[in-house]
Every structure is written in C-alpha cells, then in structure tokens.
Amino acid sequence: MARILVTGGVGFIGYHVTRALLARGDQVLIVDDFSDAPYPRLEKRRNEADLRDEFPQTRVVEACVTDRAAIAPLVLECDRVLHLAGLAGVRPSFSDPARYARVNVEGTAVVQELARQAGIERFVFASSSSVYGNSTPLPAREDAPATVPESPYAASKRSAELVAASLCRAAPRMRCSALRFFTVYGPRQRPEMAIAHFVRSTLAGAAIPVFGDGSMRRDFTHVDDIVRGILAVLDLEGPAGFRPYNLGSGAPIDLRALVAAIGVAAGRAPHVENAPLQVGDVNATFADITRAREELGWEPRVKLADGLASVVAWVRSRA
Ligand SMILES: NC(=O)c1ccc[n+]([C@@H]2O[C@H](COP(=O)([O-])OP(=O)(O)OC[C@H]3O[C@@H](n4cnc5c(N)ncnc54)[C@H](O)[C@@H]3O)[C@@H](O)[C@H]2O)c1
C-alpha cells in the first residue's frame, strides 16, 4: 500500500486517478485549491462529494500548491507525489499569463522541492502535449526540443518540465516523470473542453463551433487510458532522473470527423457553426507512444466511439 499525495485531486483527471488508487487500496491525500478557473468550483465540489460517498476515507486539504507552509506537512505524510494541480487551458492562458506561470511553474517547483527535501523518490507530474507546439515533426517524440510554445499555457508546462529536470540534479534518487497528456476526455471532463461542450450542445440541439476549416487534428485520449498510464508510471521501477512520457491515443482525428462521431454517439445530427481559428491552438497533436509502450507496457485501449458513448451517458445522467 502506497501513501500518495495527489495535488489537483478533485479535478477531472484527479478524480479518476484518485478513485483508481483508493480502489486498489492505496492511501490518498488530496490537496486542491478549488479555484474557479478555468471552470466553476461547483464541479470540483461534486467530484469531492462523489469520492467521499464511494470512499469515506477520502482526505482532502484545501490549499494552494504555491503555499509552501501548507504543502510541506502534507508531503511528509506521503511516499509518492502525483502533481496534477495546475491551471489548464490554452485560450484562457492569454488572459492571465502571470497566473499560469505562477501556478504551473512555481507550483510545480514548490511541490517538487518539498518532495526532494522529504526524500521522496517518485515524483510524477502533469505536463501537456502542448509543449510540442507547431514546429515539432509528427508524430511527436519525447526527445524533440519543444522550444517554440504557442501559448502561455504551453510555455508554463515546458518551463515546469525544465525546472523539474534541473532540480533532479540535486535529487540523485528521485524518479521524476513528466506526463505529456494528449487531449483527455471522458465523464467529468472539464466543461469548457471540446468534447464535453460538443456533446452537451448536440444533446441540447445547440450549435457546435468548428474552428477554422475543421481540419485541425487532435489526439484524443480517454481518461481511463490516462489513469492506467499514471498508475503504471507511479509503480515504475527504474533509474532515477527526469523522463517525459507521451500519453496519447496515437490516432489523431480532425474536428469534422469528431463532430460526426459525436453525432453517432448522441444519436442526433450535430448543428455546426463555423468559428474563427483561436489564438494559441496548434494545427495538430499526434503522439508517438513508443516510449510508453516499451517502458510502461502501456497501450491505449478505449476506442473513440466507446469513449464518446461514455461522455454521452455522463452528460445525460447530469441533465
Ligand atoms: N485534460 C487534458 O486534456 C489535459 C491535457 C494536458 C495536460 N493536462 C494537465 O493535467 C492536469 C489536470 O488536468 P484536468 O483536465 O484534470 O484539469 P482540472 O482543472 O480539472 O484539474 C486541475 C485541478 O488543479 C486544481 N488547482 C488549480 N490551481 C491550483 C492551485 N494553485 N493549488 C492547488 N490546486 C490547484 C484545480 O482546482 C483542479 O481541481 C493539469 O495540470 C493540466 O494542465 C490536462
């Protein structure tokens, strides 16, 4: 049984991974600030309540990851750290880049440094496919330079990685894994993200905005696959040091095909509305998942049609 500090544990991915950890008998201590960004905290309160209903032993501390004094004693209670807390979202990062830098870069540095001081040897944190920008050859490999971010969000995730990699030099026993998630979807997805938004709109008979000419491609990854990947990394035995992993489906599709697939899953024809391309959006994301396959024994399993059906069922259950 491991004792795991999960930051951001009442968010979308945090909820699912916490549930999986508690179900297999690990102890989990969640820290989350229940911030109202980039979506209402009500969703996070719901996730917390659902976790407590299912696992009454759920422990949640309300604190900000940049608050060293609040985080330090929590780290001391644990032997692994899964740092998912962060401000997500490409588009909103243009409105408050300083806040994104503070939470995503400073927050990661604070939590990792406290983990280092506590002698914790497994530090796993959420990075993003956005680090690859538009200039990385596709499918994107982890050893690409990733030096041209397209948004403050992408820059904050890449900066957090670089700080984490450098801090590993002072933590010779720490295994530090940066997980580059590729557009994660599933039940409880952040409400402003495309699939959750598009499914809600389709079921309500409202228009779906398709940005640009709809040729933008995304590598959508179901949250169940992401959870299996996170667990594999948390359990990984191997050399110390910094190592990034792509967790993606490796099978990108364009927006028009996504909308059509949502129509099939929802059993309704979507009503499409053209919208201008958004600043910061990359043309395509496409993961090379060779490293995760070889080192983690990980493979995405959820087919897009089944994954979309899980979102449709979730949205209907909340209607
Ligand atoms: N969902 C995706 O497609 C995706 C893709 C790439 C990377 N990521 C990253 O994965 C992580 C989880 O993403 P998610 O989709 O579950 O987002 P989310 O917003 O649902 O979860 C993040 C959680 O972190 C918490 N948080 C934010 N700022 C905090 C702070 N200062 N102190 C403590 N807690 C704070 C939030 O309240 C939230 O519960 C994020 O770091 C995100 O950037 C997500």
The ligand as an SDF file (V2000), in Angstrom:
LIG
                    3D

 44 48  0  0  0  0  0  0  0  0999 V2000
   -7.3720   17.3730  -19.5580 N   0  0  0  0  0  0  0  0  0  0  0  0
   -6.4460   17.4430  -20.5030 C   0  0  0  0  0  0  0  0  0  0  0  0
   -6.7340   17.2210  -21.6960 O   0  0  0  0  0  0  0  0  0  0  0  0
   -5.0210   17.7800  -20.1730 C   0  0  0  0  0  0  0  0  0  0  0  0
   -4.0770   17.7410  -21.2130 C   0  0  0  0  0  0  0  0  0  0  0  0
   -2.7550   18.0430  -20.9130 C   0  0  0  0  0  0  0  0  0  0  0  0
   -2.3840   18.3680  -19.6280 C   0  0  0  0  0  0  0  0  0  0  0  0
   -3.3320   18.4160  -18.6440 N   0  0  0  0  0  0  0  0  0  0  0  0
   -2.8950   18.7760  -17.2890 C   0  0  0  0  0  0  0  0  0  0  0  0
   -3.3210   17.7700  -16.3950 O   0  0  0  0  0  0  0  0  0  0  0  0
   -3.6500   18.3500  -15.1250 C   0  0  0  0  0  0  0  0  0  0  0  0
   -5.0860   18.0010  -14.7500 C   0  0  0  0  0  0  0  0  0  0  0  0
   -5.9330   18.4700  -15.7830 O   0  0  0  0  0  0  0  0  0  0  0  0
   -7.5210   18.4040  -15.6950 P   0  0  0  0  0  0  0  0  0  0  0  0
   -8.0460   18.3840  -17.0740 O   0  0  0  0  0  0  0  0  0  0  0  0
   -7.9150   17.3610  -14.7130 O   0  0  0  0  0  0  0  0  0  0  0  0
   -7.8090   19.8610  -15.1200 O   0  0  0  0  0  0  0  0  0  0  0  0
   -8.6740   20.3290  -13.8630 P   0  0  0  0  0  0  0  0  0  0  0  0
   -8.7060   21.8120  -13.9350 O   0  0  0  0  0  0  0  0  0  0  0  0
   -9.9700   19.6030  -13.8410 O   0  0  0  0  0  0  0  0  0  0  0  0
   -7.7970   19.8460  -12.6370 O   0  0  0  0  0  0  0  0  0  0  0  0
   -6.7760   20.6320  -12.0700 C   0  0  0  0  0  0  0  0  0  0  0  0
   -7.0400   20.7360  -10.5860 C   0  0  0  0  0  0  0  0  0  0  0  0
   -5.9810   21.5230  -10.0200 O   0  0  0  0  0  0  0  0  0  0  0  0
   -6.5670   22.3950   -9.0840 C   0  0  0  0  0  0  0  0  0  0  0  0
   -5.7220   23.5790   -8.9310 N   0  0  0  0  0  0  0  0  0  0  0  0
   -5.5690   24.5910   -9.8320 C   0  0  0  0  0  0  0  0  0  0  0  0
   -4.7320   25.5140   -9.3430 N   0  0  0  0  0  0  0  0  0  0  0  0
   -4.3580   25.0670   -8.1060 C   0  0  0  0  0  0  0  0  0  0  0  0
   -3.5200   25.5950   -7.0940 C   0  0  0  0  0  0  0  0  0  0  0  0
   -2.8950   26.7830   -7.2560 N   0  0  0  0  0  0  0  0  0  0  0  0
   -3.3520   24.8910   -5.9600 N   0  0  0  0  0  0  0  0  0  0  0  0
   -3.9950   23.6980   -5.7740 C   0  0  0  0  0  0  0  0  0  0  0  0
   -4.8260   23.1660   -6.6910 N   0  0  0  0  0  0  0  0  0  0  0  0
   -4.9900   23.8470   -7.8480 C   0  0  0  0  0  0  0  0  0  0  0  0
   -7.9240   22.7490   -9.6380 C   0  0  0  0  0  0  0  0  0  0  0  0
   -8.8230   23.2240   -8.6310 O   0  0  0  0  0  0  0  0  0  0  0  0
   -8.3650   21.4360  -10.2550 C   0  0  0  0  0  0  0  0  0  0  0  0
   -9.1270   20.6610   -9.3670 O   0  0  0  0  0  0  0  0  0  0  0  0
   -3.4310   19.8650  -15.2710 C   0  0  0  0  0  0  0  0  0  0  0  0
   -2.1350   20.1640  -14.7900 O   0  0  0  0  0  0  0  0  0  0  0  0
   -3.4920   20.0680  -16.7770 C   0  0  0  0  0  0  0  0  0  0  0  0
   -2.7720   21.1980  -17.1930 O   0  0  0  0  0  0  0  0  0  0  0  0
   -4.6430   18.1210  -18.8840 C   0  0  0  0  0  0  0  0  0  0  0  0
  1  2  1  0
  2  3  2  0
  2  4  1  0
  4  5  1  0
  4 44  2  0
  5  6  2  0
  6  7  1  0
  7  8  2  0
  8  9  1  0
  8 44  1  0
  9 10  1  0
  9 42  1  0
 10 11  1  0
 11 12  1  0
 11 40  1  0
 12 13  1  0
 13 14  1  0
 14 15  2  0
 14 16  1  0
 14 17  1  0
 17 18  1  0
 18 19  2  0
 18 20  1  0
 18 21  1  0
 21 22  1  0
 22 23  1  0
 23 24  1  0
 23 38  1  0
 24 25  1  0
 25 26  1  0
 25 36  1  0
 26 27  1  0
 26 35  1  0
 27 28  2  0
 28 29  1  0
 29 30  1  0
 29 35  2  0
 30 31  1  0
 30 32  2  0
 32 33  1  0
 33 34  2  0
 34 35  1  0
 36 37  1  0
 36 38  1  0
 38 39  1  0
 40 41  1  0
 40 42  1  0
 42 43  1  0
M  CHG  2   8   1  16  -1
M  END
$$$$
